[in-house]
């Protein structure tokens, strides 16, 4: 197995590349404005339907119970709804009591190792100029609570269900193995009652400049870039595991292919308290990709996109999408929240938050050549207690007490790190 993951260097003349790329794409598309109107019509119709669902049900987010998911009792109608919206709440992936116990375990781990005294502040500027407040994001990766959730059967079952929503097979094999997910360690959020937060502006992850400039992304979005939007399927995994991100110093990136981003609630959360919002239309990426090709955008710009940052979605350039943001429903501790890797998302601002807002970030990252290469680096970081390769070198946990160890991995965990 290849045990290194590809590093892609940002071209020094990337602005010239943007100008050249726009010229090529406009020639391929032909009627850019006509295609953009077609995309807008589709998105506006889907957002109107989502708002109607929100009015009728309290949320546009599909919901399923973990017990039904684990038993295979999810209907074709439910699956179609999940794929239409690109997001899902899985109720009680862990029992509420179990999740609250994990939260207490995490708090004990932080207190035992005096995190408040040693914390040095954010280690990067990944969110760029987005409105954001991030003191509640803790760069902690190797607590027993996090790792036990990542290697749990509940998480493996949920991730496999999500992976199977994708078309992952092709004539010569599979783009990924939906049954096995690598452990992709991410951070935690602990937001205290009474917190006032600006939240986080609308954006997408897993590539910004890359979505226009890299050949693999050109293949992923070829139906859009050749004016065949009606044929575009955001659930087709073709070429996605071949996409890489530019290697920009001292910033967060993603070296794995995630079918879904996700997090698990460690506290109860009520509506209006700084919750996650998404644009519940996975095809909305077409709007983002086409918008810079219109005449009102400077030729060497991509609507606010910059190297080493998330891809911003703003009122200035993307008003249809900002108007479409829909909140997750009220959650209990133990519920997990998932959204398609292209889905636009944000975190709403809050003043004097009522209750805690604690989560563990755990995505679905199915086994493929790219992800198994990253899993090797995860195994090395776990053994050392170091920050994972995709995150700034902060390395708080190297000498911490009661850190999760390689010997604590179960069969799921060993498989997830390519060890069996």
Helices and strands as residue ranges (DSSP letters): H 14-29, H 32-57, E 62-65, H 66-70, H 76-85, E 87-91, H 96-112, H 115-118, E 137-138, H 144-150, H 153-163, E 169-170, E 173-174, E 177-181, E 188-189, E 200-204, H 210-213, H 215-220, H 222-225, G 229-231, G 240-242, E 260-265, E 276-279, G 282-284, H 285-291, E 311-312, H 319-322, E 325-327, E 336-340, E 345-347, E 359-361, E 366-367, H 369-384, G 396-399, G 406-408, H 411-416
